[in-house]
Amino acid sequence: MGILICHTCHATIDHFESEKVTFLYTKCECQHCSQQDEEK
Ligand SMILES: [Zn+2]
């Protein structure tokens, strides 16, 4: 099983089919992450 994780807030965003356990880091659209994005 693969797991998508937000690299900013570490929230589990989604799961996807995978032969082995895989963690992928991406950015979710939660309020916390959106606020950090605006500061850049
Ligand atoms: Zn997030």
mmCIF file of the protein (N, C-alpha, C, O) and its ligand, coordinates in Angstrom:
data_MODEL
# 
_entry.id   MODEL 
# 
loop_
_entity.id 
_entity.type 
_entity.pdbx_number_of_molecules 
1 polymer     1 
2 non-polymer 1 
# 
_entity_poly.entity_id                      1 
_entity_poly.type                           'polypeptide(L)' 
_entity_poly.nstd_linkage                   no 
_entity_poly.nstd_monomer                   no 
_entity_poly.pdbx_seq_one_letter_code       MGILICHTCHATIDHFESEKVTFLYTKCECQHCSQQDEEK 
_entity_poly.pdbx_seq_one_letter_code_can   MGILICHTCHATIDHFESEKVTFLYTKCECQHCSQQDEEK 
_entity_poly.pdbx_strand_id                 A 
# 
loop_
_entity_poly_seq.entity_id 
_entity_poly_seq.num 
_entity_poly_seq.mon_id 
_entity_poly_seq.hetero 
1 1  MET n 
1 2  GLY n 
1 3  ILE n 
1 4  LEU n 
1 5  ILE n 
1 6  CYS n 
1 7  HIS n 
1 8  THR n 
1 9  CYS n 
1 10 HIS n 
1 11 ALA n 
1 12 THR n 
1 13 ILE n 
1 14 ASP n 
1 15 HIS n 
1 16 PHE n 
1 17 GLU n 
1 18 SER n 
1 19 GLU n 
1 20 LYS n 
1 21 VAL n 
1 22 THR n 
1 23 PHE n 
1 24 LEU n 
1 25 TYR n 
1 26 THR n 
1 27 LYS n 
1 28 CYS n 
1 29 GLU n 
1 30 CYS n 
1 31 GLN n 
1 32 HIS n 
1 33 CYS n 
1 34 SER n 
1 35 GLN n 
1 36 GLN n 
1 37 ASP n 
1 38 GLU n 
1 39 GLU n 
1 40 LYS n 
# 
loop_
_struct_asym.id 
_struct_asym.entity_id 
A 1 
B 2 
# 
loop_
_chem_comp.id 
_chem_comp.type 
_chem_comp.mon_nstd_flag 
ALA 'L-peptide linking' y 
ASP 'L-peptide linking' y 
CYS 'L-peptide linking' y 
GLN 'L-peptide linking' y 
GLU 'L-peptide linking' y 
GLY 'peptide linking'   y 
HIS 'L-peptide linking' y 
ILE 'L-peptide linking' y 
LEU 'L-peptide linking' y 
LYS 'L-peptide linking' y 
MET 'L-peptide linking' y 
PHE 'L-peptide linking' y 
SER 'L-peptide linking' y 
THR 'L-peptide linking' y 
TYR 'L-peptide linking' y 
VAL 'L-peptide linking' y 
ZN  non-polymer         . 
# 
_pdbx_entity_nonpoly.entity_id   2 
_pdbx_entity_nonpoly.name        ? 
_pdbx_entity_nonpoly.comp_id     ZN 
# 
_pdbx_nonpoly_scheme.asym_id         B 
_pdbx_nonpoly_scheme.entity_id       2 
_pdbx_nonpoly_scheme.mon_id          ZN 
_pdbx_nonpoly_scheme.ndb_seq_num     1 
_pdbx_nonpoly_scheme.pdb_seq_num     101 
_pdbx_nonpoly_scheme.auth_seq_num    101 
_pdbx_nonpoly_scheme.pdb_mon_id      ZN 
_pdbx_nonpoly_scheme.auth_mon_id     ZN 
_pdbx_nonpoly_scheme.pdb_strand_id   A 
_pdbx_nonpoly_scheme.pdb_ins_code    . 
# 
loop_
_atom_site.group_PDB 
_atom_site.id 
_atom_site.type_symbol 
_atom_site.label_atom_id 
_atom_site.label_alt_id 
_atom_site.label_comp_id 
_atom_site.label_asym_id 
_atom_site.label_entity_id 
_atom_site.label_seq_id 
_atom_site.pdbx_PDB_ins_code 
_atom_site.Cartn_x 
_atom_site.Cartn_y 
_atom_site.Cartn_z 
_atom_site.occupancy 
_atom_site.B_iso_or_equiv 
_atom_site.pdbx_formal_charge 
_atom_site.auth_seq_id 
_atom_site.auth_comp_id 
_atom_site.auth_asym_id 
_atom_site.auth_atom_id 
_atom_site.pdbx_PDB_model_num 
ATOM   1   N  N  . MET A 1 1  ? 0.847  -1.195 0.000  1.00 0.00 ? 1   MET A N  1 
ATOM   2   C  CA . MET A 1 1  ? 0.000  0.000  0.000  1.00 0.00 ? 1   MET A CA 1 
ATOM   3   C  C  . MET A 1 1  ? 0.883  1.246  0.000  1.00 0.00 ? 1   MET A C  1 
ATOM   4   O  O  . MET A 1 1  ? 1.868  1.322  0.735  1.00 0.00 ? 1   MET A O  1 
ATOM   5   N  N  . GLY A 1 2  ? 0.527  2.201  -0.815 1.00 0.00 ? 2   GLY A N  1 
ATOM   6   C  CA . GLY A 1 2  ? 1.231  3.473  -0.839 1.00 0.00 ? 2   GLY A CA 1 
ATOM   7   C  C  . GLY A 1 2  ? 0.426  4.521  -0.098 1.00 0.00 ? 2   GLY A C  1 
ATOM   8   O  O  . GLY A 1 2  ? -0.805 4.501  -0.101 1.00 0.00 ? 2   GLY A O  1 
ATOM   9   N  N  . ILE A 1 3  ? 1.133  5.427  0.530  1.00 0.00 ? 3   ILE A N  1 
ATOM   10  C  CA . ILE A 1 3  ? 0.460  6.458  1.315  1.00 0.00 ? 3   ILE A CA 1 
ATOM   11  C  C  . ILE A 1 3  ? 0.983  7.831  0.908  1.00 0.00 ? 3   ILE A C  1 
ATOM   12  O  O  . ILE A 1 3  ? 2.192  8.049  0.822  1.00 0.00 ? 3   ILE A O  1 
ATOM   13  N  N  . LEU A 1 4  ? 0.059  8.746  0.661  1.00 0.00 ? 4   LEU A N  1 
ATOM   14  C  CA . LEU A 1 4  ? 0.424  10.135 0.359  1.00 0.00 ? 4   LEU A CA 1 
ATOM   15  C  C  . LEU A 1 4  ? 0.358  10.948 1.652  1.00 0.00 ? 4   LEU A C  1 
ATOM   16  O  O  . LEU A 1 4  ? -0.668 10.959 2.332  1.00 0.00 ? 4   LEU A O  1 
ATOM   17  N  N  . ILE A 1 5  ? 1.439  11.618 1.981  1.00 0.00 ? 5   ILE A N  1 
ATOM   18  C  CA . ILE A 1 5  ? 1.500  12.395 3.215  1.00 0.00 ? 5   ILE A CA 1 
ATOM   19  C  C  . ILE A 1 5  ? 1.858  13.845 2.908  1.00 0.00 ? 5   ILE A C  1 
ATOM   20  O  O  . ILE A 1 5  ? 2.697  14.114 2.048  1.00 0.00 ? 5   ILE A O  1 
ATOM   21  N  N  . CYS A 1 6  ? 1.224  14.773 3.608  1.00 0.00 ? 6   CYS A N  1 
ATOM   22  C  CA . CYS A 1 6  ? 1.563  16.180 3.471  1.00 0.00 ? 6   CYS A CA 1 
ATOM   23  C  C  . CYS A 1 6  ? 2.892  16.433 4.173  1.00 0.00 ? 6   CYS A C  1 
ATOM   24  O  O  . CYS A 1 6  ? 3.033  16.122 5.355  1.00 0.00 ? 6   CYS A O  1 
ATOM   25  N  N  . HIS A 1 7  ? 3.874  16.995 3.457  1.00 0.00 ? 7   HIS A N  1 
ATOM   26  C  CA . HIS A 1 7  ? 5.198  17.192 4.055  1.00 0.00 ? 7   HIS A CA 1 
ATOM   27  C  C  . HIS A 1 7  ? 5.202  18.355 5.029  1.00 0.00 ? 7   HIS A C  1 
ATOM   28  O  O  . HIS A 1 7  ? 6.166  18.521 5.776  1.00 0.00 ? 7   HIS A O  1 
ATOM   29  N  N  . THR A 1 8  ? 4.151  19.164 5.043  1.00 0.00 ? 8   THR A N  1 
ATOM   30  C  CA . THR A 1 8  ? 4.096  20.312 5.937  1.00 0.00 ? 8   THR A CA 1 
ATOM   31  C  C  . THR A 1 8  ? 3.402  19.972 7.252  1.00 0.00 ? 8   THR A C  1 
ATOM   32  O  O  . THR A 1 8  ? 3.929  20.269 8.324  1.00 0.00 ? 8   THR A O  1 
ATOM   33  N  N  . CYS A 1 9  ? 2.235  19.358 7.182  1.00 0.00 ? 9   CYS A N  1 
ATOM   34  C  CA . CYS A 1 9  ? 1.464  19.076 8.397  1.00 0.00 ? 9   CYS A CA 1 
ATOM   35  C  C  . CYS A 1 9  ? 1.405  17.581 8.689  1.00 0.00 ? 9   CYS A C  1 
ATOM   36  O  O  . CYS A 1 9  ? 0.807  17.171 9.684  1.00 0.00 ? 9   CYS A O  1 
ATOM   37  N  N  . HIS A 1 10 ? 2.022  16.753 7.829  1.00 0.00 ? 10  HIS A N  1 
ATOM   38  C  CA . HIS A 1 10 ? 2.108  15.305 8.030  1.00 0.00 ? 10  HIS A CA 1 
ATOM   39  C  C  . HIS A 1 10 ? 0.751  14.640 8.075  1.00 0.00 ? 10  HIS A C  1 
ATOM   40  O  O  . HIS A 1 10 ? 0.615  13.566 8.662  1.00 0.00 ? 10  HIS A O  1 
ATOM   41  N  N  . ALA A 1 11 ? -0.251 15.244 7.475  1.00 0.00 ? 11  ALA A N  1 
ATOM   42  C  CA . ALA A 1 11 ? -1.564 14.626 7.412  1.00 0.00 ? 11  ALA A CA 1 
ATOM   43  C  C  . ALA A 1 11 ? -1.578 13.584 6.306  1.00 0.00 ? 11  ALA A C  1 
ATOM   44  O  O  . ALA A 1 11 ? -0.954 13.765 5.261  1.00 0.00 ? 11  ALA A O  1 
ATOM   45  N  N  . THR A 1 12 ? -2.289 12.501 6.542  1.00 0.00 ? 12  THR A N  1 
ATOM   46  C  CA . THR A 1 12 ? -2.447 11.491 5.503  1.00 0.00 ? 12  THR A CA 1 
ATOM   47  C  C  . THR A 1 12 ? -3.488 11.976 4.513  1.00 0.00 ? 12  THR A C  1 
ATOM   48  O  O  . THR A 1 12 ? -4.645 12.201 4.865  1.00 0.00 ? 12  THR A O  1 
ATOM   49  N  N  . ILE A 1 13 ? -3.060 12.133 3.268  1.00 0.00 ? 13  ILE A N  1 
ATOM   50  C  CA . ILE A 1 13 ? -3.933 12.715 2.260  1.00 0.00 ? 13  ILE A CA 1 
ATOM   51  C  C  . ILE A 1 13 ? -4.693 11.641 1.497  1.00 0.00 ? 13  ILE A C  1 
ATOM   52  O  O  . ILE A 1 13 ? -5.898 11.764 1.276  1.00 0.00 ? 13  ILE A O  1 
ATOM   53  N  N  . ASP A 1 14 ? -3.987 10.585 1.093  1.00 0.00 ? 14  ASP A N  1 
ATOM   54  C  CA . ASP A 1 14 ? -4.631 9.584  0.246  1.00 0.00 ? 14  ASP A CA 1 
ATOM   55  C  C  . ASP A 1 14 ? -3.844 8.285  0.291  1.00 0.00 ? 14  ASP A C  1 
ATOM   56  O  O  . ASP A 1 14 ? -2.689 8.260  0.716  1.00 0.00 ? 14  ASP A O  1 
ATOM   57  N  N  . HIS A 1 15 ? -4.482 7.206  -0.152 1.00 0.00 ? 15  HIS A N  1 
ATOM   58  C  CA . HIS A 1 15 ? -3.816 5.918  -0.285 1.00 0.00 ? 15  HIS A CA 1 
ATOM   59  C  C  . HIS A 1 15 ? -3.901 5.471  -1.739 1.00 0.00 ? 15  HIS A C  1 
ATOM   60  O  O  . HIS A 1 15 ? -4.843 5.816  -2.453 1.00 0.00 ? 15  HIS A O  1 
ATOM   61  N  N  . PHE A 1 16 ? -2.901 4.696  -2.172 1.00 0.00 ? 16  PHE A N  1 
ATOM   62  C  CA . PHE A 1 16 ? -2.956 4.163  -3.532 1.00 0.00 ? 16  PHE A CA 1 
ATOM   63  C  C  . PHE A 1 16 ? -2.364 2.763  -3.548 1.00 0.00 ? 16  PHE A C  1 
ATOM   64  O  O  . PHE A 1 16 ? -1.608 2.382  -2.654 1.00 0.00 ? 16  PHE A O  1 
ATOM   65  N  N  . GLU A 1 17 ? -2.724 1.997  -4.589 1.00 0.00 ? 17  GLU A N  1 
ATOM   66  C  CA . GLU A 1 17 ? -2.269 0.619  -4.688 1.00 0.00 ? 17  GLU A CA 1 
ATOM   67  C  C  . GLU A 1 17 ? -0.774 0.565  -4.949 1.00 0.00 ? 17  GLU A C  1 
ATOM   68  O  O  . GLU A 1 17 ? -0.259 1.288  -5.802 1.00 0.00 ? 17  GLU A O  1 
ATOM   69  N  N  . SER A 1 18 ? -0.071 -0.303 -4.204 1.00 0.00 ? 18  SER A N  1 
ATOM   70  C  CA . SER A 1 18 ? 1.356  -0.477 -4.392 1.00 0.00 ? 18  SER A CA 1 
ATOM   71  C  C  . SER A 1 18 ? 1.756  -1.857 -3.873 1.00 0.00 ? 18  SER A C  1 
ATOM   72  O  O  . SER A 1 18 ? 1.185  -2.350 -2.900 1.00 0.00 ? 18  SER A O  1 
ATOM   73  N  N  . GLU A 1 19 ? 2.744  -2.481 -4.529 1.00 0.00 ? 19  GLU A N  1 
ATOM   74  C  CA . GLU A 1 19 ? 3.172  -3.819 -4.111 1.00 0.00 ? 19  GLU A CA 1 
ATOM   75  C  C  . GLU A 1 19 ? 3.859  -3.779 -2.755 1.00 0.00 ? 19  GLU A C  1 
ATOM   76  O  O  . GLU A 1 19 ? 3.779  -4.742 -1.993 1.00 0.00 ? 19  GLU A O  1 
ATOM   77  N  N  . LYS A 1 20 ? 4.533  -2.677 -2.446 1.00 0.00 ? 20  LYS A N  1 
ATOM   78  C  CA . LYS A 1 20 ? 5.194  -2.539 -1.154 1.00 0.00 ? 20  LYS A CA 1 
ATOM   79  C  C  . LYS A 1 20 ? 4.777  -1.231 -0.506 1.00 0.00 ? 20  LYS A C  1 
ATOM   80  O  O  . LYS A 1 20 ? 4.194  -0.363 -1.156 1.00 0.00 ? 20  LYS A O  1 
ATOM   81  N  N  . VAL A 1 21 ? 5.077  -1.096 0.769  1.00 0.00 ? 21  VAL A N  1 
ATOM   82  C  CA . VAL A 1 21 ? 4.706  0.116  1.493  1.00 0.00 ? 21  VAL A CA 1 
ATOM   83  C  C  . VAL A 1 21 ? 5.561  1.277  1.000  1.00 0.00 ? 21  VAL A C  1 
ATOM   84  O  O  . VAL A 1 21 ? 6.789  1.241  1.076  1.00 0.00 ? 21  VAL A O  1 
ATOM   85  N  N  . THR A 1 22 ? 4.891  2.298  0.497  1.00 0.00 ? 22  THR A N  1 
ATOM   86  C  CA . THR A 1 22 ? 5.592  3.449  -0.060 1.00 0.00 ? 22  THR A CA 1 
ATOM   87  C  C  . THR A 1 22 ? 5.001  4.729  0.515  1.00 0.00 ? 22  THR A C  1 
ATOM   88  O  O  . THR A 1 22 ? 3.782  4.875  0.607  1.00 0.00 ? 22  THR A O  1 
ATOM   89  N  N  . PHE A 1 23 ? 5.873  5.654  0.900  1.00 0.00 ? 23  PHE A N  1 
ATOM   90  C  CA . PHE A 1 23 ? 5.400  6.947  1.387  1.00 0.00 ? 23  PHE A CA 1 
ATOM   91  C  C  . PHE A 1 23 ? 5.787  8.025  0.387  1.00 0.00 ? 23  PHE A C  1 
ATOM   92  O  O  . PHE A 1 23 ? 6.958  8.171  0.038  1.00 0.00 ? 23  PHE A O  1 
ATOM   93  N  N  . LEU A 1 24 ? 4.802  8.772  -0.067 1.00 0.00 ? 24  LEU A N  1 
ATOM   94  C  CA . LEU A 1 24 ? 5.068  9.891  -0.963 1.00 0.00 ? 24  LEU A CA 1 
ATOM   95  C  C  . LEU A 1 24 ? 4.680  11.180 -0.253 1.00 0.00 ? 24  LEU A C  1 
ATOM   96  O  O  . LEU A 1 24 ? 3.597  11.285 0.322  1.00 0.00 ? 24  LEU A O  1 
ATOM   97  N  N  . TYR A 1 25 ? 5.579  12.158 -0.300 1.00 0.00 ? 25  TYR A N  1 
ATOM   98  C  CA . TYR A 1 25 ? 5.299  13.436 0.357  1.00 0.00 ? 25  TYR A CA 1 
ATOM   99  C  C  . TYR A 1 25 ? 4.837  14.461 -0.680 1.00 0.00 ? 25  TYR A C  1 
ATOM   100 O  O  . TYR A 1 25 ? 5.441  14.616 -1.741 1.00 0.00 ? 25  TYR A O  1 
ATOM   101 N  N  . THR A 1 26 ? 3.772  15.141 -0.345 1.00 0.00 ? 26  THR A N  1 
ATOM   102 C  CA . THR A 1 26 ? 3.238  16.167 -1.220 1.00 0.00 ? 26  THR A CA 1 
ATOM   103 C  C  . THR A 1 26 ? 2.611  17.250 -0.342 1.00 0.00 ? 26  THR A C  1 
ATOM   104 O  O  . THR A 1 26 ? 2.780  17.231 0.877  1.00 0.00 ? 26  THR A O  1 
ATOM   105 N  N  . LYS A 1 27 ? 1.909  18.168 -0.936 1.00 0.00 ? 27  LYS A N  1 
ATOM   106 C  CA . LYS A 1 27 ? 1.279  19.236 -0.167 1.00 0.00 ? 27  LYS A CA 1 
ATOM   107 C  C  . LYS A 1 27 ? -0.224 19.103 -0.244 1.00 0.00 ? 27  LYS A C  1 
ATOM   108 O  O  . LYS A 1 27 ? -0.780 18.960 -1.332 1.00 0.00 ? 27  LYS A O  1 
ATOM   109 N  N  . CYS A 1 28 ? -0.888 19.148 0.896  1.00 0.00 ? 28  CYS A N  1 
ATOM   110 C  CA . CYS A 1 28 ? -2.340 19.115 0.907  1.00 0.00 ? 28  CYS A CA 1 
ATOM   111 C  C  . CYS A 1 28 ? -2.871 20.546 0.863  1.00 0.00 ? 28  CYS A C  1 
ATOM   112 O  O  . CYS A 1 28 ? -2.101 21.505 0.812  1.00 0.00 ? 28  CYS A O  1 
ATOM   113 N  N  . GLU A 1 29 ? -4.176 20.672 0.883  1.00 0.00 ? 29  GLU A N  1 
ATOM   114 C  CA . GLU A 1 29 ? -4.783 21.997 0.756  1.00 0.00 ? 29  GLU A CA 1 
ATOM   115 C  C  . GLU A 1 29 ? -5.443 22.416 2.055  1.00 0.00 ? 29  GLU A C  1 
ATOM   116 O  O  . GLU A 1 29 ? -6.445 23.132 2.040  1.00 0.00 ? 29  GLU A O  1 
ATOM   117 N  N  . CYS A 1 30 ? -4.893 21.978 3.176  1.00 0.00 ? 30  CYS A N  1 
ATOM   118 C  CA . CYS A 1 30 ? -5.465 22.374 4.462  1.00 0.00 ? 30  CYS A CA 1 
ATOM   119 C  C  . CYS A 1 30 ? -5.153 23.850 4.722  1.00 0.00 ? 30  CYS A C  1 
ATOM   120 O  O  . CYS A 1 30 ? -4.306 24.434 4.047  1.00 0.00 ? 30  CYS A O  1 
ATOM   121 N  N  . GLN A 1 31 ? -5.821 24.437 5.677  1.00 0.00 ? 31  GLN A N  1 
ATOM   122 C  CA . GLN A 1 31 ? -5.666 25.861 5.959  1.00 0.00 ? 31  GLN A CA 1 
ATOM   123 C  C  . GLN A 1 31 ? -4.236 26.186 6.374  1.00 0.00 ? 31  GLN A C  1 
ATOM   124 O  O  . GLN A 1 31 ? -3.694 27.219 5.980  1.00 0.00 ? 31  GLN A O  1 
ATOM   125 N  N  . HIS A 1 32 ? -3.628 25.318 7.159  1.00 0.00 ? 32  HIS A N  1 
ATOM   126 C  CA . HIS A 1 32 ? -2.268 25.537 7.643  1.00 0.00 ? 32  HIS A CA 1 
ATOM   127 C  C  . HIS A 1 32 ? -1.301 25.648 6.469  1.00 0.00 ? 32  HIS A C  1 
ATOM   128 O  O  . HIS A 1 32 ? -0.473 26.558 6.427  1.00 0.00 ? 32  HIS A O  1 
ATOM   129 N  N  . CYS A 1 33 ? -1.402 24.747 5.541  1.00 0.00 ? 33  CYS A N  1 
ATOM   130 C  CA . CYS A 1 33 ? -0.465 24.711 4.407  1.00 0.00 ? 33  CYS A CA 1 
ATOM   131 C  C  . CYS A 1 33 ? -0.731 25.868 3.456  1.00 0.00 ? 33  CYS A C  1 
ATOM   132 O  O  . CYS A 1 33 ? 0.209  26.417 2.881  1.00 0.00 ? 33  CYS A O  1 
ATOM   133 N  N  . SER A 1 34 ? -1.968 26.241 3.282  1.00 0.00 ? 34  SER A N  1 
ATOM   134 C  CA . SER A 1 34 ? -2.301 27.344 2.398  1.00 0.00 ? 34  SER A CA 1 
ATOM   135 C  C  . SER A 1 34 ? -1.717 28.655 2.925  1.00 0.00 ? 34  SER A C  1 
ATOM   136 O  O  . SER A 1 34 ? -1.237 29.486 2.155  1.00 0.00 ? 34  SER A O  1 
ATOM   137 N  N  . GLN A 1 35 ? -1.765 28.826 4.230  1.00 0.00 ? 35  GLN A N  1 
ATOM   138 C  CA . GLN A 1 35 ? -1.224 30.043 4.830  1.00 0.00 ? 35  GLN A CA 1 
ATOM   139 C  C  . GLN A 1 35 ? 0.274  30.131 4.614  1.00 0.00 ? 35  GLN A C  1 
ATOM   140 O  O  . GLN A 1 35 ? 0.792  31.206 4.312  1.00 0.00 ? 35  GLN A O  1 
ATOM   141 N  N  . GLN A 1 36 ? 0.990  29.002 4.766  1.00 0.00 ? 36  GLN A N  1 
ATOM   142 C  CA . GLN A 1 36 ? 2.439  29.026 4.549  1.00 0.00 ? 36  GLN A CA 1 
ATOM   143 C  C  . GLN A 1 36 ? 2.753  29.345 3.098  1.00 0.00 ? 36  GLN A C  1 
ATOM   144 O  O  . GLN A 1 36 ? 3.753  29.999 2.802  1.00 0.00 ? 36  GLN A O  1 
ATOM   145 N  N  . ASP A 1 37 ? 1.912  28.890 2.207  1.00 0.00 ? 37  ASP A N  1 
ATOM   146 C  CA . ASP A 1 37 ? 2.153  29.118 0.792  1.00 0.00 ? 37  ASP A CA 1 
ATOM   147 C  C  . ASP A 1 37 ? 2.068  30.610 0.452  1.00 0.00 ? 37  ASP A C  1 
ATOM   148 O  O  . ASP A 1 37 ? 2.824  31.103 -0.386 1.00 0.00 ? 37  ASP A O  1 
ATOM   149 N  N  . GLU A 1 38 ? 1.153  31.319 1.099  1.00 0.00 ? 38  GLU A N  1 
ATOM   150 C  CA . GLU A 1 38 ? 0.961  32.726 0.788  1.00 0.00 ? 38  GLU A CA 1 
ATOM   151 C  C  . GLU A 1 38 ? 2.143  33.588 1.260  1.00 0.00 ? 38  GLU A C  1 
ATOM   152 O  O  . GLU A 1 38 ? 2.376  34.677 0.736  1.00 0.00 ? 38  GLU A O  1 
ATOM   153 N  N  . GLU A 1 39 ? 2.872  33.088 2.244  1.00 0.00 ? 39  GLU A N  1 
ATOM   154 C  CA . GLU A 1 39 ? 3.985  33.877 2.794  1.00 0.00 ? 39  GLU A CA 1 
ATOM   155 C  C  . GLU A 1 39 ? 5.207  33.884 1.880  1.00 0.00 ? 39  GLU A C  1 
ATOM   156 O  O  . GLU A 1 39 ? 6.081  34.743 1.999  1.00 0.00 ? 39  GLU A O  1 
ATOM   157 N  N  . LYS A 1 40 ? 5.254  32.917 0.970  1.00 0.00 ? 40  LYS A N  1 
ATOM   158 C  CA . LYS A 1 40 ? 6.431  32.827 0.108  1.00 0.00 ? 40  LYS A CA 1 
ATOM   159 C  C  . LYS A 1 40 ? 6.396  33.899 -0.991 1.00 0.00 ? 40  LYS A C  1 
ATOM   160 O  O  . LYS A 1 40 ? 7.310  33.972 -1.812 1.00 0.00 ? 40  LYS A O  1 
HETATM 161 ZN ZN . ZN  B 2 .  ? -1.085 19.976 4.997  1.00 0.00 2 101 ZN  A ZN 1 
# 
